[in-house]
Amino acid sequence: MRFAFVMAAGLLAGCTTLQAALEPASFGVQLYTVRESMQRNPFAAILDVARLGYDEIEFAGTHGTDPALLCRYARNMGLEVAAAHADWQQLKSDPAAAIAGAKALCADTLMLAWLPEEERRTLDQWREWTARLNAINTLAKAEGLSLAYHAHDFEFAETDGVRPIDLMFEGLDSDIGFELDTYWLSKAGVDPLTFLKAHADRVTHLHLKDMAADGGMADVGEGTLPIQAIIAQARAQGVRHFLVERDDAPDPWASLATSLDSLRAMPLQQGE
């Protein structure tokens, strides 16, 4: 009887994943892309994201605005909040405040978005941050929040013969998620599809960013990366959030529009 129950649960989970993969894909925006607009008027920027046709947003700071107001406004515009990127200094000195800020933004995930070079020169520093994130995860879970780490390219460069990304996957609590970035994975010399498959149970968020032929950043669909195949693989293994981002767009709003047009033109439903 117990075996039958386990089998049924496994089949149900598989059906849920398959159903999610068959549903039309939805996409969001990492608001760092339009950070200058957010600085000038975050409400207008959020409205413009909704008008473009995106479904969710990921915060990268509140720019001095009450997070509860930003949350309410985003919800009124029909936008979900995929995550809130937290400042590393606040996470280090006052994790409770970072957790409270993410909750006020209506995010269900608190994300460590960046570590400066002085915080990641040695393996001991990486071990310290791994232990710190495990401790923060306990606090976040008590408040109903998930915790995740956003990887760039430097986590894939060896430090004393060890890749920090491997250290983190091994040392972080299994329920701490990872936000991968298609561009930074490729910049690090890592195949996004292969890496996704190897860590199917840990990746929760994906930044969609294309790579130009010269190695620079490009709008989604305007570069060399197999974005459609990456999304299909990520959806099949249960990645929940797909967020368009381009750090250096000459015209951020045009970049977001071009990327969304490209995504909508892709046959993203499984089997098409």
C-alpha atoms as a printed R data frame, in Angstrom:
    type eleno elety resid chain resno      x      y       z
1   ATOM     1    CA   MET     A     1  0.000  0.000   0.000
2   ATOM     2    CA   ARG     A     2  2.799  2.409   0.906
3   ATOM     3    CA   PHE     A     3  4.543  1.658  -2.417
4   ATOM     4    CA   ALA     A     4  1.317  2.379  -4.300
5   ATOM     5    CA   PHE     A     5  0.951  5.691  -2.454
6   ATOM     6    CA   VAL     A     6  4.508  6.713  -3.273
7   ATOM     7    CA   MET     A     7  3.989  5.767  -6.928
8   ATOM     8    CA   ALA     A     8  0.758  7.775  -7.086
9   ATOM     9    CA   ALA     A     9  2.430 10.788  -5.501
10  ATOM    10    CA   GLY     A    10  5.255 10.568  -8.007
11  ATOM    11    CA   LEU     A    11  2.844 10.329 -10.912
12  ATOM    12    CA   LEU     A    12  0.889 13.318  -9.598
13  ATOM    13    CA   ALA     A    13  4.057 15.390  -9.318
14  ATOM    14    CA   GLY     A    14  5.041 14.393 -12.835
15  ATOM    15    CA   CYS     A    15  1.613 15.321 -14.177
16  ATOM    16    CA   THR     A    16  1.804 18.696 -12.437
17  ATOM    17    CA   THR     A    17  5.177 19.403 -14.033
18  ATOM    18    CA   LEU     A    18  3.912 18.292 -17.435
19  ATOM    19    CA   GLN     A    19  0.811 20.456 -17.123
20  ATOM    20    CA   ALA     A    20  2.970 23.475 -16.258
21  ATOM    21    CA   ALA     A    21  5.155 22.771 -19.294
22  ATOM    22    CA   LEU     A    22  2.104 22.641 -21.560
23  ATOM    23    CA   GLU     A    23  0.596 25.898 -20.336
24  ATOM    24    CA   PRO     A    24  1.430 29.099 -22.239
25  ATOM    25    CA   ALA     A    25  4.628 30.601 -20.905
26  ATOM    26    CA   SER     A    26  4.537 33.826 -18.894
27  ATOM    27    CA   PHE     A    27  7.411 36.257 -18.532
28  ATOM    28    CA   GLY     A    28  8.559 38.947 -16.167
29  ATOM    29    CA   VAL     A    29 11.079 41.761 -15.905
30  ATOM    30    CA   GLN     A    30 14.033 42.211 -13.608
31  ATOM    31    CA   LEU     A    31 13.573 45.903 -12.827
32  ATOM    32    CA   TYR     A    32 17.322 46.492 -12.770
33  ATOM    33    CA   THR     A    33 16.935 46.761 -16.554
34  ATOM    34    CA   VAL     A    34 14.956 50.007 -16.113
35  ATOM    35    CA   ARG     A    35 16.711 51.180 -12.952
36  ATOM    36    CA   GLU     A    36 16.954 54.813 -14.104
37  ATOM    37    CA   SER     A    37 13.193 54.926 -14.704
38  ATOM    38    CA   MET     A    38 12.636 53.269 -11.318
39  ATOM    39    CA   GLN     A    39 14.804 55.918  -9.695
40  ATOM    40    CA   ARG     A    40 12.798 58.739 -11.304
41  ATOM    41    CA   ASN     A    41  9.318 57.325 -10.747
42  ATOM    42    CA   PRO     A    42  8.892 53.674  -9.736
43  ATOM    43    CA   PHE     A    43  5.118 53.724 -10.133
44  ATOM    44    CA   ALA     A    44  5.346 54.960 -13.715
45  ATOM    45    CA   ALA     A    45  8.011 52.353 -14.464
46  ATOM    46    CA   ILE     A    46  5.874 49.529 -13.065
47  ATOM    47    CA   LEU     A    47  2.914 50.782 -15.088
48  ATOM    48    CA   ASP     A    48  5.013 50.788 -18.260
49  ATOM    49    CA   VAL     A    49  6.134 47.199 -17.605
50  ATOM    50    CA   ALA     A    50  2.477 46.157 -17.301
51  ATOM    51    CA   ARG     A    51  1.586 48.044 -20.485
52  ATOM    52    CA   LEU     A    52  4.267 46.167 -22.410
53  ATOM    53    CA   GLY     A    53  2.450 42.957 -21.521
54  ATOM    54    CA   TYR     A    54  4.700 41.338 -18.945
55  ATOM    55    CA   ASP     A    55  3.194 39.244 -16.158
56  ATOM    56    CA   GLU     A    56  5.520 39.783 -13.214
57  ATOM    57    CA   ILE     A    57  8.413 41.804 -11.887
58  ATOM    58    CA   GLU     A    58 11.478 41.232  -9.772
59  ATOM    59    CA   PHE     A    59 12.570 44.104  -7.568
60  ATOM    60    CA   ALA     A    60 16.165 45.321  -7.336
61  ATOM    61    CA   GLY     A    61 15.681 47.916  -4.625
62  ATOM    62    CA   THR     A    62 12.801 50.259  -3.784
63  ATOM    63    CA   HIS     A    63 14.554 53.563  -4.576
64  ATOM    64    CA   GLY     A    64 13.339 55.140  -1.357
65  ATOM    65    CA   THR     A    65  9.690 54.245  -1.919
66  ATOM    66    CA   ASP     A    66  7.504 52.498   0.651
67  ATOM    67    CA   PRO     A    67  7.666 48.799  -0.341
68  ATOM    68    CA   ALA     A    68  4.060 48.198   0.705
69  ATOM    69    CA   LEU     A    69  2.911 50.893  -1.736
70  ATOM    70    CA   LEU     A    70  4.982 49.320  -4.526
71  ATOM    71    CA   CYS     A    71  3.472 45.941  -3.734
72  ATOM    72    CA   ARG     A    72 -0.074 47.246  -3.814
73  ATOM    73    CA   TYR     A    73  0.502 49.183  -7.031
74  ATOM    74    CA   ALA     A    74  2.083 46.199  -8.801
75  ATOM    75    CA   ARG     A    75 -0.827 43.987  -7.776
76  ATOM    76    CA   ASN     A    76 -3.302 46.600  -9.002
77  ATOM    77    CA   MET     A    77 -1.500 46.566 -12.354
78  ATOM    78    CA   GLY     A    78 -1.925 42.790 -12.545
79  ATOM    79    CA   LEU     A    79  1.747 42.036 -11.901
80  ATOM    80    CA   GLU     A    80  3.032 39.321  -9.591
81  ATOM    81    CA   VAL     A    81  6.298 39.746  -7.700
82  ATOM    82    CA   ALA     A    82  8.765 36.974  -8.551
83  ATOM    83    CA   ALA     A    83 11.375 37.937  -5.957
84  ATOM    84    CA   ALA     A    84 13.079 40.815  -4.189
85  ATOM    85    CA   HIS     A    85 16.828 41.215  -4.584
86  ATOM    86    CA   ALA     A    86 18.420 42.056  -1.258
87  ATOM    87    CA   ASP     A    87 21.520 44.115  -0.625
88  ATOM    88    CA   TRP     A    88 24.361 41.919   0.615
89  ATOM    89    CA   GLN     A    89 25.271 44.384   3.355
90  ATOM    90    CA   GLN     A    90 21.763 44.320   4.782
91  ATOM    91    CA   LEU     A    91 21.658 40.535   4.602
92  ATOM    92    CA   LYS     A    92 24.922 40.426   6.498
93  ATOM    93    CA   SER     A    93 24.114 43.022   9.159
94  ATOM    94    CA   ASP     A    94 20.323 42.866   9.511
95  ATOM    95    CA   PRO     A    95 18.735 39.843   7.794
96  ATOM    96    CA   ALA     A    96 15.461 40.396   9.635
97  ATOM    97    CA   ALA     A    97 15.097 43.781   7.935
98  ATOM    98    CA   ALA     A    98 15.813 42.234   4.532
99  ATOM    99    CA   ILE     A    99 13.161 39.591   5.147
100 ATOM   100    CA   ALA     A   100 10.635 42.206   6.268
101 ATOM   101    CA   GLY     A   101 11.367 44.283   3.173
102 ATOM   102    CA   ALA     A   102 10.821 41.351   0.837
103 ATOM   103    CA   LYS     A   103  7.533 40.500   2.546
104 ATOM   104    CA   ALA     A   104  6.369 44.106   2.256
105 ATOM   105    CA   LEU     A   105  7.065 43.917  -1.495
106 ATOM   106    CA   CYS     A   106  4.760 40.873  -1.752
107 ATOM   107    CA   ALA     A   107  7.687 38.699  -2.828
108 ATOM   108    CA   ASP     A   108  7.696 35.042  -1.901
109 ATOM   109    CA   THR     A   109 11.463 34.810  -2.462
110 ATOM   110    CA   LEU     A   110 14.322 36.791  -0.946
111 ATOM   111    CA   MET     A   111 17.293 36.802  -3.296
112 ATOM   112    CA   LEU     A   112 20.975 37.462  -2.615
113 ATOM   113    CA   ALA     A   113 21.771 39.227  -5.860
114 ATOM   114    CA   TRP     A   114 25.457 40.077  -5.656
115 ATOM   115    CA   LEU     A   115 28.643 39.724  -3.648
116 ATOM   116    CA   PRO     A   116 31.430 42.284  -4.184
117 ATOM   117    CA   GLU     A   117 34.931 41.035  -4.837
118 ATOM   118    CA   GLU     A   118 36.143 41.755  -1.310
119 ATOM   119    CA   GLU     A   119 33.525 39.329   0.039
120 ATOM   120    CA   ARG     A   120 34.481 36.411  -2.241
121 ATOM   121    CA   ARG     A   121 38.264 36.272  -2.592
122 ATOM   122    CA   THR     A   122 38.788 33.067  -0.600
123 ATOM   123    CA   LEU     A   123 37.074 29.736  -0.083
124 ATOM   124    CA   ASP     A   124 36.703 30.577   3.590
125 ATOM   125    CA   GLN     A   125 34.640 33.609   2.624
126 ATOM   126    CA   TRP     A   126 32.441 31.460   0.417
127 ATOM   127    CA   ARG     A   127 32.029 28.990   3.271
128 ATOM   128    CA   GLU     A   128 31.076 31.844   5.599
129 ATOM   129    CA   TRP     A   129 28.435 33.061   3.177
130 ATOM   130    CA   THR     A   130 27.110 29.530   2.733
131 ATOM   131    CA   ALA     A   131 26.699 29.156   6.483
132 ATOM   132    CA   ARG     A   132 25.182 32.648   6.732
133 ATOM   133    CA   LEU     A   133 22.631 31.891   4.021
134 ATOM   134    CA   ASN     A   134 21.626 28.670   5.768
135 ATOM   135    CA   ALA     A   135 21.004 30.665   8.944
136 ATOM   136    CA   ILE     A   136 19.024 33.311   7.021
137 ATOM   137    CA   ASN     A   137 17.017 30.554   5.368
138 ATOM   138    CA   THR     A   138 15.803 29.414   8.778
139 ATOM   139    CA   LEU     A   139 14.658 32.956   9.574
140 ATOM   140    CA   ALA     A   140 13.032 33.405   6.155
141 ATOM   141    CA   LYS     A   141 11.110 30.139   6.336
142 ATOM   142    CA   ALA     A   142  9.717 31.158   9.714
143 ATOM   143    CA   GLU     A   143  8.267 34.207   7.946
144 ATOM   144    CA   GLY     A   144  6.897 32.207   5.024
145 ATOM   145    CA   LEU     A   145  9.619 33.253   2.574
146 ATOM   146    CA   SER     A   146 11.910 31.252   0.322
147 ATOM   147    CA   LEU     A   147 15.581 32.143  -0.069
148 ATOM   148    CA   ALA     A   148 17.615 31.966  -3.268
149 ATOM   149    CA   TYR     A   149 21.006 32.937  -4.658
150 ATOM   150    CA   HIS     A   150 21.553 34.721  -7.977
151 ATOM   151    CA   ALA     A   151 24.628 33.430  -9.799
152 ATOM   152    CA   HIS     A   152 26.742 35.423 -12.258
153 ATOM   153    CA   ASP     A   153 29.972 34.169 -13.861
154 ATOM   154    CA   PHE     A   154 32.477 34.560 -11.042
155 ATOM   155    CA   GLU     A   155 31.012 31.641  -9.079
156 ATOM   156    CA   PHE     A   156 32.265 29.348 -11.844
157 ATOM   157    CA   ALA     A   157 35.912 30.467 -11.631
158 ATOM   158    CA   GLU     A   158 38.007 28.175  -9.433
159 ATOM   159    CA   THR     A   159 39.319 29.395  -6.099
160 ATOM   160    CA   ASP     A   160 42.052 27.107  -4.765
161 ATOM   161    CA   GLY     A   161 40.870 24.404  -7.143
162 ATOM   162    CA   VAL     A   162 37.191 24.637  -6.167
163 ATOM   163    CA   ARG     A   163 34.356 26.319  -8.031
164 ATOM   164    CA   PRO     A   164 32.297 28.353  -5.536
165 ATOM   165    CA   ILE     A   165 29.107 27.364  -7.356
166 ATOM   166    CA   ASP     A   166 29.823 23.704  -6.542
167 ATOM   167    CA   LEU     A   167 30.593 24.563  -2.943
168 ATOM   168    CA   MET     A   168 27.254 26.358  -2.669
169 ATOM   169    CA   PHE     A   169 25.199 23.633  -4.303
170 ATOM   170    CA   GLU     A   170 26.741 21.144  -1.880
171 ATOM   171    CA   GLY     A   171 26.694 23.301   1.251
172 ATOM   172    CA   LEU     A   172 23.467 25.270   1.037
173 ATOM   173    CA   ASP     A   173 20.248 23.859   2.454
174 ATOM   174    CA   SER     A   174 18.456 21.874  -0.230
175 ATOM   175    CA   ASP     A   175 15.440 24.211  -0.150
176 ATOM   176    CA   ILE     A   176 17.534 27.295  -0.984
177 ATOM   177    CA   GLY     A   177 16.945 27.989  -4.649
178 ATOM   178    CA   PHE     A   178 19.152 29.387  -7.385
179 ATOM   179    CA   GLU     A   179 18.503 32.074  -9.943
180 ATOM   180    CA   LEU     A   180 20.536 31.389 -13.077
181 ATOM   181    CA   ASP     A   181 21.265 33.852 -15.866
182 ATOM   182    CA   THR     A   182 21.503 32.575 -19.441
183 ATOM   183    CA   TYR     A   183 24.106 35.178 -20.387
184 ATOM   184    CA   TRP     A   184 26.358 34.806 -17.335
185 ATOM   185    CA   LEU     A   185 26.311 31.023 -17.563
186 ATOM   186    CA   SER     A   186 27.536 31.251 -21.146
187 ATOM   187    CA   LYS     A   187 30.037 33.962 -20.260
188 ATOM   188    CA   ALA     A   188 31.497 31.569 -17.691
189 ATOM   189    CA   GLY     A   189 31.925 28.926 -20.396
190 ATOM   190    CA   VAL     A   190 29.076 26.800 -19.073
191 ATOM   191    CA   ASP     A   191 26.364 25.350 -21.305
192 ATOM   192    CA   PRO     A   192 23.023 26.511 -19.837
193 ATOM   193    CA   LEU     A   193 21.114 23.415 -20.937
194 ATOM   194    CA   THR     A   194 23.643 21.016 -19.444
195 ATOM   195    CA   PHE     A   195 23.816 22.947 -16.185
196 ATOM   196    CA   LEU     A   196 20.038 23.148 -15.874
197 ATOM   197    CA   LYS     A   197 19.697 19.394 -16.347
198 ATOM   198    CA   ALA     A   198 22.386 18.722 -13.744
199 ATOM   199    CA   HIS     A   199 20.586 20.848 -11.131
200 ATOM   200    CA   ALA     A   200 16.954 20.255 -11.993
201 ATOM   201    CA   ASP     A   201 15.790 20.310  -8.388
202 ATOM   202    CA   ARG     A   202 17.469 23.566  -7.313
203 ATOM   203    CA   VAL     A   203 16.808 26.207  -9.987
204 ATOM   204    CA   THR     A   204 13.715 28.320  -9.267
205 ATOM   205    CA   HIS     A   205 14.302 31.522 -11.275
206 ATOM   206    CA   LEU     A   206 15.883 32.160 -14.672
207 ATOM   207    CA   HIS     A   207 17.137 35.453 -16.079
208 ATOM   208    CA   LEU     A   208 16.649 35.571 -19.846
209 ATOM   209    CA   LYS     A   209 19.482 37.490 -21.465
210 ATOM   210    CA   ASP     A   210 21.007 36.808 -24.867
211 ATOM   211    CA   MET     A   211 24.656 36.942 -25.958
212 ATOM   212    CA   ALA     A   212 25.830 38.873 -29.007
213 ATOM   213    CA   ALA     A   213 28.351 37.394 -31.437
214 ATOM   214    CA   ASP     A   214 31.095 39.553 -29.891
215 ATOM   215    CA   GLY     A   215 30.356 38.211 -26.389
216 ATOM   216    CA   GLY     A   216 28.400 41.254 -25.224
217 ATOM   217    CA   MET     A   217 24.803 41.334 -24.063
218 ATOM   218    CA   ALA     A   218 21.906 41.274 -26.517
219 ATOM   219    CA   ASP     A   219 18.124 41.424 -26.406
220 ATOM   220    CA   VAL     A   220 16.406 38.056 -26.179
221 ATOM   221    CA   GLY     A   221 16.158 36.531 -29.629
222 ATOM   222    CA   GLU     A   222 18.787 38.871 -31.076
223 ATOM   223    CA   GLY     A   223 21.817 36.857 -29.999
224 ATOM   224    CA   THR     A   224 23.434 33.457 -30.233
225 ATOM   225    CA   LEU     A   225 21.957 31.543 -27.280
226 ATOM   226    CA   PRO     A   226 19.332 28.785 -27.751
227 ATOM   227    CA   ILE     A   227 16.812 30.648 -25.611
228 ATOM   228    CA   GLN     A   228 13.827 28.596 -26.762
229 ATOM   229    CA   ALA     A   229 15.487 25.290 -25.878
230 ATOM   230    CA   ILE     A   230 16.662 26.687 -22.534
231 ATOM   231    CA   ILE     A   231 13.157 27.806 -21.615
232 ATOM   232    CA   ALA     A   232 11.656 24.487 -22.683
233 ATOM   233    CA   GLN     A   233 14.124 22.577 -20.519
234 ATOM   234    CA   ALA     A   234 13.633 24.902 -17.560
235 ATOM   235    CA   ARG     A   235  9.850 24.660 -17.772
236 ATOM   236    CA   ALA     A   236  9.972 20.875 -18.035
237 ATOM   237    CA   GLN     A   237 11.926 20.673 -14.785
238 ATOM   238    CA   GLY     A   238  9.726 23.112 -12.882
239 ATOM   239    CA   VAL     A   239 11.458 26.510 -13.028
240 ATOM   240    CA   ARG     A   240  8.758 28.956 -11.960
241 ATOM   241    CA   HIS     A   241  9.985 32.398 -13.013
242 ATOM   242    CA   PHE     A   242 11.387 33.643 -16.336
243 ATOM   243    CA   LEU     A   243 12.645 37.204 -16.104
244 ATOM   244    CA   VAL     A   244 13.961 39.327 -18.958
245 ATOM   245    CA   GLU     A   245 16.991 41.424 -18.088
246 ATOM   246    CA   ARG     A   246 19.630 43.393 -19.922
247 ATOM   247    CA   ASP     A   247 22.122 45.314 -17.812
248 ATOM   248    CA   ASP     A   248 23.500 47.591 -20.529
249 ATOM   249    CA   ALA     A   249 20.607 48.254 -22.915
250 ATOM   250    CA   PRO     A   250 21.061 51.545 -24.829
251 ATOM   251    CA   ASP     A   251 17.263 51.910 -24.697
252 ATOM   252    CA   PRO     A   252 15.958 49.716 -21.856
253 ATOM   253    CA   TRP     A   253 12.289 50.031 -22.810
254 ATOM   254    CA   ALA     A   254 12.941 49.166 -26.447
255 ATOM   255    CA   SER     A   255 15.025 46.227 -25.224
256 ATOM   256    CA   LEU     A   256 12.169 44.901 -23.077
257 ATOM   257    CA   ALA     A   257  9.713 45.281 -25.955
258 ATOM   258    CA   THR     A   258 12.015 43.518 -28.431
259 ATOM   259    CA   SER     A   259 12.690 40.670 -26.009
260 ATOM   260    CA   LEU     A   260  9.004 40.101 -25.282
261 ATOM   261    CA   ASP     A   261  8.153 40.142 -28.997
262 ATOM   262    CA   SER     A   262 10.833 37.505 -29.586
263 ATOM   263    CA   LEU     A   263  9.576 35.345 -26.737
264 ATOM   264    CA   ARG     A   264  5.987 35.543 -27.923
265 ATOM   265    CA   ALA     A   265  7.059 34.437 -31.389
266 ATOM   266    CA   MET     A   266  8.724 31.297 -30.064
267 ATOM   267    CA   PRO     A   267  6.743 28.024 -30.027
268 ATOM   268    CA   LEU     A   268  7.262 27.638 -26.288
269 ATOM   269    CA   GLN     A   269  4.569 25.065 -25.601
270 ATOM   270    CA   GLN     A   270  5.970 21.560 -25.291
271 ATOM   271    CA   GLY     A   271  5.454 19.467 -28.389
272 ATOM   272    CA   GLU     A   272  5.106 22.375 -30.811
